[in-house]
């Protein structure tokens, strides 16, 4: 509580509190190499420790933080550490984490230049860096969102705006009632965030045209040619750079060429939640050949760039379509910039966190070569893990082209491989050496391993490989 404290006393109290919080945070980070990756408490235990009725009287802030750290710790997953391989989740680079602490301390509302000039300018800077790093067209605009889900919403809002404008319809003023119908084409293996974005934007999850994919989840070019609608009505096509299970890429360049030839005014979007980062590496950017010919691209910063949650990036080739689709109507009390960047014109939020600072710190601390090295190391470690599993008799279901591995386990007695694979996954998760998830791939149960954490080493891969193989040996 701070009631009744003088300003100088409060400042002293703040310094003690923040120093103690930094100690607790440092203790946690130092524990990541050896602590179990899996949580050690479930809902009931955590409710008992953290819940109960709200007390009438408050507690000193340091006591609250001490108690929170102690009570929440058993339910904290070690996803910031080097052996968390679930859900394509990266950790936090030290510089990005430190910048995120400053972001909270500065407490800038990154919606308007007038609310925080530094937050606005940093977004301009990181936007130009990322456009260059990811091989996107010069002049591409950027919005910093909560994650790739809202990056898709942002990009597809711009797409909806432009294709309907070309059809003579103002969707921002008139909505979708009576609007020309938009055809939307996506791959059969499109990530769930694409139909969810269509849901949010009123274009529907299930009225899409779905294009057949191959055994690695790549859109078939001949199927795309058959699926493209006739005529010249409004059209949006979404391609994928990095299948969430296999890591595979649609044939992006040839697909864009085909679409442009048949529908010159179509809007082409690329879902590059983690795969877009392949553009930072000369060794892997060929997977994205031709991607700069699209109209929009979405990716996550809290995946392969390893910045803290929450951070996604929406890129749009046509800044006017981007701003026209996202800019809210004016309000008398708002002080708008002229040449300055008002961030809320590029994302679906007025009030928002200053996400640019951690991104700035991550990019400055890594440099171009560091981002390249992080991507290439993750791919190299994924190959090491896949080779180790395969050499031990484990079936690898995918071509390991990036950071994703799909493994399937067969019991020695020739029994049910689906049930056995799920058992192995559960044992690995319970063991705590590493954490990875399960999935179903083309009707088969599989272990899904994603390697994108900056701190993962060969030793972490070998240690995790041993734990997985031990789990597979148990009867």
C-alpha positions in Angstrom: 0.0 0.0 0.0 1.1 3.5 -0.7 -1.6 5.6 1.1 -0.1 8.2 3.4 3.5 7.7 2.2 5.5 10.8 1.2 6.8 10.9 -2.3 10.4 10.3 -1.2 9.3 7.4 1.0 7.4 5.9 -1.9 10.4 6.2 -4.2 12.6 4.4 -1.7 10.0 1.7 -1.3 9.8 1.4 -5.1 13.5 0.9 -5.4 13.5 -1.9 -2.7 10.6 -3.5 -4.4 12.1 -3.5 -7.9 15.4 -4.7 -6.7 13.8 -7.6 -4.9 11.7 -8.4 -8.0 14.8 -8.4 -10.1 16.4 -10.8 -7.7 13.4 -13.1 -8.0 13.4 -12.9 -11.8 17.2 -13.6 -11.9 16.7 -16.6 -9.6 14.1 -18.0 -12.0 16.3 -17.5 -15.1 19.2 -19.1 -13.4 17.1 -22.1 -12.5 16.0 -22.8 -16.1 18.9 -25.1 -17.0 18.0 -27.6 -14.3 14.4 -27.0 -13.2 11.8 -29.4 -14.6 10.3 -27.9 -17.7 6.8 -29.1 -16.9 4.7 -27.4 -14.1 4.6 -29.1 -10.8 1.1 -28.1 -9.7 -2.3 -28.3 -11.2 -5.4 -26.1 -10.9 -6.5 -27.3 -7.4 -3.1 -26.7 -5.8 -2.7 -23.3 -7.5 -6.2 -22.2 -6.5 -5.5 -23.1 -2.9 -2.3 -21.1 -2.9 -3.4 -18.1 -4.9 -7.1 -17.9 -4.4 -9.6 -17.2 -1.6 -11.7 -14.1 -1.1 -10.3 -10.7 -1.8 -9.1 -9.3 1.6 -10.4 -6.0 2.8 -7.0 -4.6 3.7 -4.1 -4.5 1.2 -0.6 -5.8 1.8 2.8 -4.2 1.3 3.9 -4.5 -2.3 7.1 -6.4 -1.5 5.1 -8.9 0.5 2.7 -9.4 -2.4 5.5 -10.0 -4.9 7.3 -12.4 -2.5 4.0 -14.3 -2.0 3.2 -14.3 -5.7 6.6 -15.7 -6.7 6.3 -18.5 -4.1 2.7 -19.4 -4.8 2.8 -19.2 -8.6 6.2 -20.8 -9.1 4.9 -24.5 -9.0 2.6 -23.7 -11.9 5.1 -21.8 -14.0 6.2 -23.7 -17.2 9.8 -23.5 -18.1 9.1 -22.3 -21.6 11.7 -19.6 -21.3 14.3 -22.2 -21.1 16.4 -24.2 -23.6 14.4 -27.5 -23.6 10.9 -26.2 -24.2 9.9 -27.5 -27.6 6.2 -27.0 -27.6 3.9 -24.9 -29.8 6.8 -23.1 -31.7 7.5 -20.9 -28.6 10.8 -19.1 -28.3 12.3 -17.7 -25.1 13.3 -14.1 -24.4 16.6 -12.7 -25.4 18.3 -11.0 -22.5 18.3 -7.5 -24.1 14.6 -7.9 -25.2 13.6 -9.0 -21.7 15.4 -6.0 -20.1 13.8 -3.7 -22.6 10.4 -5.2 -21.7 11.0 -4.3 -18.1 11.7 -0.8 -19.2 8.6 -0.8 -21.3 6.5 -1.6 -18.3 8.3 1.0 -16.2 8.0 3.8 -18.8 4.3 2.8 -19.1 3.8 4.5 -22.5 0.4 4.2 -24.3 1.7 3.3 -27.7 -1.3 4.5 -29.6 -0.5 8.1 -30.4 2.8 9.9 -31.1 1.6 12.5 -28.6 1.4 9.9 -25.9 5.0 8.7 -26.4 7.2 10.0 -29.1 10.0 7.4 -28.4 7.6 4.5 -28.7 6.3 5.8 -32.0 9.8 6.4 -33.5 11.1 3.1 -32.3 8.2 1.4 -34.2 9.2 3.3 -37.4 12.8 2.2 -36.9 12.1 -1.5 -36.3 9.6 -1.5 -39.1 12.2 -0.5 -41.6 14.8 -3.0 -40.1 12.3 -5.9 -40.3 11.1 -5.0 -43.9 14.8 -5.1 -45.0 15.7 -8.2 -43.0 12.7 -10.2 -44.2 13.1 -9.3 -47.8 9.9 -7.3 -48.2 9.3 -4.5 -50.7 10.6 -1.1 -49.7 7.9 1.1 -48.3 5.9 -1.8 -46.8 4.0 -0.6 -43.7 4.0 -2.5 -40.4 1.7 -2.8 -37.4 2.9 -4.3 -34.1 0.1 -6.6 -32.8 -0.4 -9.0 -29.9 0.6 -11.9 -32.1 0.2 -13.6 -35.5 -3.5 -14.0 -35.0 -4.1 -10.2 -34.8 -1.5 -9.7 -37.5 -3.7 -11.8 -39.8 -6.7 -9.8 -38.8 -4.8 -6.6 -39.6 -3.5 -7.8 -43.0 -6.9 -9.4 -44.0 -8.7 -6.2 -43.0 -6.4 -4.3 -45.4 -7.2 -7.0 -48.0 -10.9 -6.8 -47.5 -10.7 -3.0 -47.8 -8.8 -3.0 -51.1 -10.6 -5.8 -52.9 -14.0 -4.3 -52.0 -12.9 -0.8 -52.9 -11.9 -2.0 -56.4 -15.5 -3.4 -56.6 -16.9 0.0 -55.7 -17.7 -0.7 -52.1 -16.7 1.2 -48.9 -16.6 -1.5 -46.3 -15.5 0.7 -43.4 -18.6 3.0 -43.8 -21.1 0.5 -45.2 -20.1 -2.8 -43.6 -20.7 -6.1 -45.4 -24.5 -5.9 -45.7 -25.1 -6.0 -49.4 -21.4 -5.9 -50.3 -20.0 -7.8 -53.3 -19.1 -11.3 -52.2 -15.3 -11.9 -51.6 -13.9 -15.3 -52.6 -11.2 -16.5 -50.2 -8.8 -19.3 -51.2 -6.7 -21.0 -48.5 -4.7 -24.3 -48.3 -6.3 -27.3 -46.7 -3.4 -27.2 -44.2 -3.8 -23.5 -43.4 -3.3 -22.7 -39.7 -6.4 -22.2 -37.6 -5.6 -18.5 -37.2 -6.5 -17.8 -40.8 -10.2 -19.0 -40.6 -10.4 -17.3 -37.2 -9.3 -14.0 -38.7 -11.9 -14.5 -41.4 -14.4 -15.1 -38.7 -13.5 -11.9 -36.9 -13.8 -9.9 -40.1 -17.2 -11.2 -41.1 -16.0 -13.2 -44.1 -16.8 -16.6 -42.5 -14.6 -19.6 -41.5 -16.2 -22.3 -43.7 -17.2 -20.5 -46.9 -13.5 -20.5 -48.1 -12.3 -22.4 -51.1 -9.9 -25.0 -49.7 -7.0 -26.2 -51.9 -5.6 -29.7 -51.6 -2.2 -30.2 -50.0 0.5 -32.8 -50.4 1.9 -35.2 -47.9 4.0 -32.5 -46.3 1.2 -30.0 -46.0 2.2 -27.9 -49.1 -0.5 -26.4 -51.3 -0.6 -28.3 -54.6 -0.1 -25.9 -57.4 -2.3 -27.8 -59.8 -5.1 -27.9 -57.2 -4.7 -24.1 -56.7 -5.1 -23.6 -60.5 -8.4 -25.6 -60.4 -9.6 -23.8 -57.2 -9.2 -20.2 -58.4 -12.6 -18.9 -59.2 -13.6 -17.7 -62.7 -14.3 -14.1 -63.3 -12.9 -10.9 -61.8 -14.7 -10.6 -58.5 -13.0 -9.7 -55.2 -10.5 -12.4 -54.3 -8.1 -13.0 -51.4 -5.7 -15.9 -51.4 -3.7 -17.0 -48.3 -0.4 -18.9 -48.7 1.6 -20.5 -46.0 5.3 -20.2 -45.2 6.0 -22.8 -42.5 3.4 -25.5 -41.8 2.8 -25.7 -38.1 3.4 -29.4 -38.0 6.0 -30.1 -40.7 7.5 -26.7 -41.3 6.9 -27.1 -45.0 6.3 -24.1 -47.4 3.7 -23.7 -50.1 5.2 -23.1 -53.5 5.0 -19.4 -52.9 6.7 -17.9 -56.0 4.9 -20.1 -58.5 1.6 -19.7 -56.7 1.9 -15.9 -56.8 2.8 -16.0 -60.5 -0.3 -18.2 -61.2 -2.6 -16.0 -59.2 -1.3 -12.8 -60.8 -1.7 -14.2 -64.2 -5.3 -15.2 -63.6 -6.4 -12.5 -61.2 -4.2 -9.4 -61.4 -6.2 -7.6 -58.7 -6.3 -10.4 -56.2 -4.9 -9.8 -52.7 -2.2 -12.4 -51.7 -1.4 -12.9 -48.1 1.4 -15.0 -46.6 1.1 -16.6 -43.2 4.7 -16.7 -42.0 4.2 -17.1 -38.3 7.6 -18.6 -37.9 8.6 -19.5 -41.5 9.0 -15.9 -42.6 12.2 -15.7 -40.5 13.8 -18.1 -43.0 14.3 -14.9 -45.2 17.0 -13.8 -42.8 19.2 -16.8 -43.7 20.9 -17.2 -47.1 20.7 -21.0 -46.4 17.0 -21.1 -46.0 15.5 -18.1 -47.8 15.0 -20.2 -51.0 12.0 -21.7 -49.2 10.4 -18.3 -49.6 11.4 -17.6 -53.2 9.0 -15.0 -54.7 7.4 -14.1 -51.4 8.0 -10.4 -52.0 5.4 -10.5 -54.7 2.6 -10.9 -52.2 0.5 -8.0 -50.7 0.8 -8.8 -47.0 2.7 -10.9 -44.6 2.2 -11.9 -40.9 4.7 -13.2 -38.4 5.4 -13.5 -34.7 8.2 -11.8 -32.8 7.7 -14.1 -29.8 8.6 -17.1 -31.9 11.9 -17.0 -33.8 13.0 -13.4 -32.8 12.7 -14.4 -29.2 11.1 -11.3 -27.8 8.7 -11.5 -24.8 5.0 -11.9 -25.2 3.0 -10.3 -26.7 4.4 -9.4 -30.1 3.4 -10.0 -33.7 4.0 -8.1 -36.9 1.6 -7.3 -39.7 3.2 -6.1 -43.0 1.3 -4.6 -45.8 2.7 -3.6 -49.2 0.1 -0.9 -49.7 0.3 1.5 -46.7 -2.8 3.4 -47.8 -4.9 0.2 -47.8 -3.4 -0.7 -44.4 -4.2 2.7 -42.8 -7.6 3.1 -44.4 -8.7 -0.3 -43.1 -7.5 0.2 -39.6 -7.7 3.9 -38.9 -10.6 4.7 -36.5 -13.0 7.7 -37.0 -11.7 10.9 -35.6 -12.3 12.1 -32.0 -12.2 15.7 -30.9 -10.0 15.0 -27.9 -7.3 13.1 -29.7 -4.1 14.9 -30.8 -3.1 13.4 -34.1 0.3 13.5 -35.6 1.0 14.8 -39.2 4.4 13.5 -40.3 4.6 11.5 -37.0 3.5 7.9 -36.8 0.3 7.4 -34.8 0.5 3.7 -34.0 -3.2 3.0 -33.7 -3.7 3.7 -37.4 -1.9 0.4 -38.2 -3.4 -2.1 -35.6 -6.8 -2.9 -34.2 -6.1 -1.1 -30.9 -6.2 2.4 -29.4 -4.5 1.7 -26.1 -1.6 -0.7 -26.4 1.7 -1.7 -25.0 4.9 -0.2 -26.5 5.9 -3.4 -28.2 8.6 -1.8 -30.3 11.1 -1.4 -27.5 11.8 -5.2 -26.9 11.9 -5.7 -30.7 14.4 -2.8 -31.0 16.6 -4.3 -28.3 16.4 -7.8 -29.8 17.5 -6.6 -33.2 20.2 -4.3 -31.9 21.6 -7.0 -29.7 21.6 -9.6 -32.5 22.3 -7.6 -35.6 21.6 -9.1 -39.0 24.2 -11.8 -38.5 22.7 -12.8 -35.1 19.2 -13.2 -36.5 20.6 -15.3 -39.3 22.6 -17.4 -36.8 19.6 -18.0 -34.5 17.5 -19.3 -37.4 20.3 -21.5 -38.8 21.1 -22.9 -35.3 17.5 -23.8 -34.7 17.3 -25.6 -38.0 20.6 -27.4 -37.4 19.5 -28.5 -34.0 16.2 -29.8 -35.4 18.1 -31.9 -37.9 20.3 -33.2 -35.0 17.2 -34.2 -33.0 15.5 -35.8 -36.0 18.6 -37.8 -36.9 19.0 -39.0 -33.4 15.5 -40.2 -33.2 15.6 -41.8 -36.7 18.9 -43.6 -35.9 17.2 -45.1 -32.8 14.4 -46.5 -34.9 11.8 -43.8 -34.4 9.7 -42.9 -37.5 10.1 -39.3 -38.6 7.0 -38.3 -40.6 8.1 -35.1 -42.2 11.0 -33.8 -44.3 12.8 -31.7 -41.7 13.2 -28.5 -43.8 13.2 -26.0 -40.9 12.6 -26.3 -37.2 9.7 -28.8 -37.0 9.9 -32.5 -36.3 7.0 -35.0 -36.3 8.0 -38.3 -34.7 5.9 -41.5 -34.4 6.6 -44.4 -32.1 5.9 -48.0 -32.7 5.7 -50.5 -29.8 8.0 -53.5 -29.9 5.0 -55.9 -29.8 3.5 -54.4 -33.0 0.6 -52.9 -31.1 -1.3 -49.6 -31.6 1.2 -47.0 -32.7 -1.2 -44.1 -32.0 -1.8 -45.2 -28.4 1.9 -45.8 -27.9 3.0 -42.5 -29.3 0.6 -40.7 -27.0 1.9 -42.6 -24.0 5.5 -41.7 -24.9 4.5 -38.0 -25.2 2.8 -38.1 -21.8 5.9 -39.7 -20.2 8.2 -37.1 -21.7 6.0 -34.3 -20.5 5.8 -35.8 -17.0 9.6 -36.4 -16.8 10.3 -32.7 -17.1 13.6 -32.9 -18.9 12.0 -31.3 -21.8 8.5 -30.5 -22.9 6.9 -31.1 -26.3 3.4 -31.5 -27.6 1.4 -34.1 -29.5 -0.6 -33.7 -32.7 -2.5 -35.7 -35.2 -1.0 -35.6 -38.7 -3.0 -37.1 -41.5 -4.8 -39.4 -39.1 -1.7 -40.5 -37.2 -0.8 -39.5 -33.6 2.6 -37.8 -33.6 5.1 -36.1 -31.3 5.6 -32.5 -32.4 8.9 -30.9 -31.6 9.6 -27.2 -32.4 13.1 -25.7 -31.8 13.2 -21.9 -31.8 14.7 -20.9 -28.5 17.8 -18.8 -28.7 19.4 -20.6 -25.7 19.0 -24.2 -26.9 22.4 -26.0 -27.4 23.5 -29.3 -28.8 23.8 -30.5 -25.2 20.1 -29.7 -24.6 19.2 -31.6 -27.7 21.2 -34.6 -26.7 19.9 -34.5 -23.1 16.3 -34.3 -24.4 16.8 -37.0 -27.0 18.0 -39.4 -24.3 14.9 -38.5 -22.2 12.6 -39.2 -25.2 14.2 -42.5 -26.0 14.1 -43.5 -22.3 10.3 -42.8 -22.3 9.9 -44.9 -25.5 11.7 -47.8 -23.9 9.4 -48.0 -20.9 6.8 -50.8 -21.0 
